[in-house]
């Protein structure tokens, strides 16, 4: 057994040896054995009945002890590290813990300075001397690993850092766009990710493209609304728009002059009719001298 890495625990086993001496002629003399407890008495001796038999393995709290040894030596074979709970919100803290597994199958919970933690790496900001881990701000829910060391053995644990606020990361914080979307298309701390930026020159800025489910870096990825006549129906107009994206609500709105800035939801229409990702709504009352349409896209 290697001597440099020993986990030592001592257990004292009380062993009683009872000697009954006999008087001459085969008659036993009365003897008393006091082990420091309640006594039971027979015809020839008195013994401590509280000791009982000792053997096997017993488990108490976090330790497993093998009886029958005055001193017990065990080698540490591995370390198990965990986080409680196994998820933590960004900027919040979680409690780390560690348990040593010994070569006799016994275990020992490690506390305080028993366990040494490796330096925290993103998305963890720090791990203090009380095994308390603090999470960094993240732009998307990210798994964090942490490593603990004890007597030459090590263990690796996992905790998920939750993106509890989608608009609080770095230079993108508080700009009205989710950080994960900006990082996905523009990387970290890129001014081209600003809500009002239009890097592909389509006339549709980043905020609109996010709401519409478009790619802000692709000039071919645009939202289109077309107005078409209905054959044989001079008082009707087809409103054709695409593409549609999941999770959005599309509402046709109109106004009859450009002086007003208020659009009204269209009523008196047929449809919508959907063909793959293109939708057609027919305005049944397109009788105004002028009528201006738009599509209101709502992303909850």
C-alpha positions, 0 to 999 in steps of 0.5 A: 500500500502506498504510504504517501496517500493514506486516509486514516480513521481510528475505531476502537473495538472493545474486546472482552476476555472472560476468564472463569477460574475454577476452585478445587474440586471442579466448583467455579469461584464467583468472579466479577467482570466490570466493563463499565455498564449495566451488569448481568450476573450468573451463578459464577460471574458477572459481566457487562451486558452492554458490550455485546458482539462486535463484527462485520461493517457498520455505517454511521452518517457519512462514514463506513467503518470496518469493525475488528481493527484498532486502527484502519488505513484506507487508500483514496481511489477517487473523488466525487464532486457535485453541485446542489442544486445542479442548475444555478441562475447567472450571477447567483451561487451554488454549493459544491460538495465532495466525497472521497471513495476509499479502496475498502468501499467506504466513503468520507464527506470532505468539508472546508479545506479538505477539498481543493478546487481548481480555478473557476472557468467560464461560465463560473466566475469563482469558487471560494474557500467554503466551496460556494461557486458564483456563476458568470453572466451568460448569453445563453444557458451554458454547462460549467465544469468544476474540478476538485482534488483530494490526496492525489485523487480528483473528480469533475462535476457539472452544473448548468448556468441558466440564462435567466435574463436574455438581455444582460450580457456584455455590450448587448445588455439592455438593447431590446434584442436577446443576447444569444441571437446577437452572438449567434449572428455577430459574435461577441461585442460587435457594434453591427449587432445593434438593434438599429443596424442594417449590415446587409443593406435590406432596409430591414434592421436587426430588430425587425429581422429578429422579430420576423425570424430572418437572418440579419447577415443575409441580404436575401433574407427579407420580409416581403408584402405584395398587393395584387388584383383579384381577377373579376373583383375590382373591389378586392385586393390580395395581400401576399406576404412571406416568409412566415416563421414559427411562434409569431402572430401576423395581423394585416393592418391598414390606413387610408392616408399617410397623414395619420400614423395609426393603423387599423386591423383589417376586417372583412377579409377572406383567408388566410391561405397558406402555401408553405411559408407564403400567406394570402389574405384577401381584402374584400372591401378595397374600395377606398381611393387610397389604402395603405397596408402593413403586416404587424408581426408579434413575437411574444 
